[in-house]
């Protein structure tokens, strides 16, 4: 009797194929992250090209981030039900088509609408790509390394956006920051078709349409009040109506989620102090990052007359700090737990904000570069321990939802950061931008200090 040696099943992907899947998905994730920040450096040029003011430009960024934040969770549920590769491919098509519409947009209204559609496509990429990677990596050690690479790519993409945008605008104009997405999307579609296997969730969740509608309404109302407040007046009847509608939408969302059999968000997770502080910390980090990027863009280009390329290049220390420290942070979390990296993240972000709280028209550029480096280092250290704190101690069945809520909080933080920074400098002339930004740098400092509180709630560090 002959025996057949045990081999891996034919469907089991080789190591090279598994890491190719990671590379394809990470490229798509890089595209989503870059598009969150690449437009920041181009806002002054977009404003000049379309003849719009600073307050209107905030919607160019926030139409994308708010839609992305609203749809992250439901897109993941749709992918589990209808197939992750299929939804991922649809997301690429929507994202690429919307990028083309952004590049051709003749007015602010059409650009904002196209950016919102971009957000719909992006929501099908970020959580779905991570699920594809996790499914392709059955070995826990290999999966952990892959998620570490994933986190590093995400941090790099957010920090590299302004540099990339500045270079593209200098060479080809502001519309190029959208044109560049099209060939990348085409390449990604080909690679996904060739290398990425189809997969589905073991258990599909029922769609919570009322919860989805209320979450979308609450976020758009909240961000809308922040953006439009300086124009209509914070105590005007329009603003007061906005406050009431926002509070009503949030209250209704909480009631629906707590009573639903399969809620969009499991709000009972917020009974865990570590989870709650980690979610708030994730939002705070992205508030700090986006306040920093928008204030930097407007101050350097409007206030000091720098070109988009020079302004984008000035943020290179931020990108460098994030790129170097993101993988280092992941390693520290694995060896020592999340507390120490969170302390480093909070300390560096707070130090970066404090460096510029007395910003003036002729501040030494070296001081600017130092502040951006400190904030970049803090951002790099922050993401891995925040995710670890959010999902730590949870069973696998709830860890996925916790991670999705944390991802949503990051995008909400991005939207709020842009809205806050825009509100601070709305209707301010070039010579007043430095003084108007002081409150923004205090916000960045406060976000860093808040991470120190998050560190206290995180799991105690363990011995190496």
Residue pairs with C-beta under 8 A, 6 or more apart in sequence:
11 197
12 138
13 21
13 136
13 197
17 195
18 136
18 137
18 142
18 146
19 146
20 195
21 132
21 133
21 136
21 195
21 196
21 197
22 133
22 136
22 137
22 146
22 149
22 150
24 188
24 191
24 192
24 195
24 196
25 88
25 129
25 130
25 132
25 133
25 150
25 196
26 129
26 149
26 150
26 153
27 184
27 188
27 191
28 88
28 92
28 125
28 129
28 188
29 125
29 126
29 129
29 130
29 150
29 153
29 154
29 157
30 153
30 154
30 156
30 157
31 95
31 125
31 157
31 181
31 184
31 185
31 188
32 68
32 95
32 122
32 125
32 126
32 157
33 153
33 154
33 156
33 157
33 158
33 161
34 157
34 158
34 160
34 161
34 164
35 64
35 118
35 122
35 161
35 181
36 61
36 64
36 65
36 68
36 157
36 158
36 161
36 411
36 414
37 158
37 159
37 161
37 162
37 165
37 289
37 290
37 293
38 161
38 162
38 164
38 165
38 168
38 177
39 46
39 60
39 61
39 64
39 115
39 161
39 165
39 177
40 61
40 161
40 162
40 165
40 290
40 293
40 294
40 297
40 418
41 161
41 162
41 165
41 166
41 169
41 293
41 297
41 308
41 311
41 312
41 315
42 165
42 169
42 174
42 177
42 308
43 54
43 57
43 60
43 61
43 294
43 297
43 298
44 297
44 298
44 301
44 302
44 308
45 169
45 173
45 174
45 308
46 52
46 57
46 60
46 111
46 174
47 53
47 54
47 56
47 57
49 173
49 174
50 107
50 108
50 111
52 108
53 426
53 427
54 298
54 422
54 425
54 426
54 427
54 428
55 227
55 228
55 230
55 231
55 422
55 423
55 426
55 427
56 108
57 108
57 422
58 227
58 418
58 419
58 422
59 108
59 112
59 115
59 227
60 108
60 111
60 112
60 115
61 115
61 290
61 294
61 414
61 415
61 418
62 223
62 227
62 415
62 418
62 419
63 112
63 113
63 115
63 116
63 119
64 115
64 116
64 118
64 119
64 122
65 119
65 411
65 412
65 414
65 415
65 418
66 119
66 219
66 220
66 223
66 411
66 412
66 415
67 116
67 118
67 119
67 120
67 123
68 119
68 122
68 123
68 126
68 411
69 219
69 408
69 411
69 412
69 414
69 415
70 123
70 212
70 215
70 216
70 219
70 408
71 119
71 120
71 123
71 124
71 212
72 123
72 126
72 127
72 404
72 407
72 408
72 411
73 127
73 264
73 265
73 401
73 404
73 405
73 408
74 123
74 207
74 208
74 212
74 264
75 87
75 91
75 123
75 124
75 127
75 128
76 127
76 128
76 131
76 400
76 404
77 204
77 205
77 207
78 87
78 124
78 207
79 86
79 87
79 88
79 124
79 127
79 128
79 131
79 201
80 131
80 200
80 201
80 203
80 204
80 205
81 200
81 201
81 204
81 205
82 200
83 198
83 199
83 200
84 128
84 131
84 132
84 135
84 198
84 199
84 200
85 132
85 192
85 196
85 197
85 198
85 199
86 198
87 124
87 128
88 124
88 125
88 128
88 129
88 132
88 192
88 196
89 189
89 192
89 193
90 124
91 121
91 122
91 123
91 124
91 125
91 128
92 121
92 124
92 125
92 185
92 188
92 189
92 192
93 121
93 185
93 189
94 117
94 118
94 120
94 121
94 124
95 118
95 121
95 122
95 124
95 125
95 181
95 185
96 121
96 181
96 182
96 185
96 186
96 189
97 117
97 121
98 114
98 115
98 117
98 118
98 120
98 121
99 118
99 178
99 179
99 181
99 182
99 185
100 178
100 179
100 182
101 110
101 114
101 117
102 111
102 114
102 115
102 118
102 175
102 178
103 175
103 176
103 178
103 179
103 182
104 175
105 111
105 114
126 407
127 404
127 407
130 147
130 150
131 199
131 201
132 196
132 199
133 143
133 146
133 147
133 150
134 143
134 146
134 147
135 199
136 197
137 143
137 146
144 334
148 327
148 330
148 331
148 384
149 327
151 326
151 327
151 330
151 383
151 384
151 387
152 323
152 326
152 327
152 330
154 326
154 383
155 322
155 323
155 326
155 379
155 380
155 383
156 319
156 322
156 323
156 326
158 289
158 322
158 379
159 315
159 318
159 319
159 321
159 322
159 323
159 376
159 379
159 380
160 319
160 323
161 293
162 293
162 296
162 297
162 311
162 312
162 315
162 318
162 319
163 312
163 313
163 315
163 316
163 319
164 177
164 312
165 177
165 308
165 312
166 307
166 308
166 309
166 310
166 311
166 312
166 313
167 309
167 312
168 176
168 177
168 180
169 176
169 177
169 308
169 309
169 312
170 307
170 308
170 309
172 179
174 308
205 262
206 261
206 262
208 256
208 257
208 260
208 262
208 263
208 264
210 256
210 260
211 253
211 256
211 257
211 260
211 263
211 264
211 265
212 264
214 249
214 252
214 253
214 256
215 253
215 264
215 265
217 245
217 249
218 246
218 249
218 250
218 253
219 412
219 415
221 242
221 245
221 246
221 249
222 246
222 416
223 415
223 416
223 419
224 242
225 239
225 242
225 243
225 246
226 416
226 419
226 420
226 422
226 423
227 419
227 422
227 423
228 238
228 239
228 242
229 239
229 423
230 423
230 426
230 427
231 426
232 238
232 239
233 239
254 267
256 263
257 263
257 264
257 265
257 266
257 267
258 267
258 268
265 401
265 405
265 408
266 398
266 401
266 402
266 405
269 275
269 394
269 398
269 401
269 402
269 405
270 276
270 279
272 393
273 457
274 389
274 390
274 392
274 393
274 457
274 458
274 459
275 389
275 390
275 394
275 402
277 389
277 453
277 454
277 457
277 458
278 386
278 387
278 389
278 390
278 406
278 454
278 457
278 458
279 390
279 405
279 406
279 409
280 409
280 450
280 454
281 342
281 382
281 386
281 389
281 450
281 451
281 454
282 382
282 383
282 386
282 387
282 390
282 406
282 409
282 410
282 413
283 409
283 410
283 412
283 413
283 416
284 413
284 447
284 450
284 451
285 345
285 349
285 378
285 379
285 382
285 383
285 386
285 410
285 413
285 447
285 451
286 409
286 410
286 411
286 412
286 413
286 414
286 417
287 413
287 414
287 416
287 417
287 420
287 443
287 447
288 349
288 353
288 375
288 378
288 379
288 417
288 443
288 444
288 447
288 448
289 375
289 379
289 413
289 414
289 417
290 413
290 414
290 416
290 417
290 418
290 421
291 417
291 418
291 420
291 421
291 440
291 443
291 444
292 318
292 352
292 353
292 372
292 375
292 444
293 315
294 417
294 418
294 421
294 422
295 421
295 424
295 425
295 437
295 440
295 441
296 311
296 314
296 315
296 368
296 372
297 311
298 421
298 425
298 433
298 437
299 359
299 433
299 434
299 437
300 306
300 310
300 311
300 314
300 368
301 307
301 308
301 311
302 430
302 433
303 361
303 430
303 431
303 433
303 434
304 361
306 314
314 365
314 368
314 369
314 372
315 372
316 372
317 369
317 370
317 372
317 373
317 376
318 372
318 373
318 375
318 376
318 379
319 376
320 373
320 376
321 348
321 372
321 373
321 374
321 375
321 376
321 377
321 378
321 379
321 380
322 376
322 377
322 379
322 380
323 380
324 377
324 380
325 376
325 377
325 379
325 380
325 381
326 380
326 381
326 383
326 384
328 380
328 381
329 341
329 344
329 345
329 380
329 381
329 382
329 383
329 384
329 385
330 384
332 340
332 341
332 384
332 385
333 341
333 384
333 385
333 388
335 464
336 461
336 462
336 464
337 388
337 458
337 459
337 460
337 461
337 462
338 384
338 385
338 386
338 388
338 389
338 392
338 455
338 458
338 459
339 385
339 455
339 456
339 458
339 459
339 460
339 461
340 455
340 461
341 381
341 382
341 384
341 385
342 381
342 382
342 385
342 386
342 389
342 451
342 452
342 454
342 455
342 458
343 451
343 452
343 455
344 377
344 378
344 381
345 378
345 379
345 380
345 381
345 382
345 385
345 448
345 451
346 378
346 448
346 449
346 450
346 451
346 452
346 454
346 455
347 378
347 448
347 452
348 374
348 375
348 377
348 378
348 381
348 448
349 374
349 375
349 378
349 379
349 382
349 444
349 445
349 447
349 448
349 451
350 378
350 444
350 445
350 447
350 448
350 449
350 451
350 452
351 374
351 378
351 448
352 371
352 372
352 373
352 374
352 375
352 378
352 444
352 448
353 371
353 375
353 441
353 442
353 443
353 444
353 445
353 446
353 447
353 448
354 441
354 445
355 367
355 370
355 371
355 374
356 363
356 367
356 368
356 371
356 437
356 441
356 444
357 438
357 441
357 442
357 445
358 438
359 434
359 435
359 437
359 438
359 441
360 434
360 435
361 431
361 434
363 434
375 444
378 448
378 451
382 451
385 455
385 458
386 406
386 454
387 403
387 406
388 458
389 454
389 457
389 458
389 459
390 402
390 403
390 405
390 406
391 399
391 402
391 403
391 406
392 458
392 459
393 459
394 402
420 440
420 443
421 437
421 440
424 436
424 437
424 439
424 440
425 433
425 436
425 437
425 440
428 436
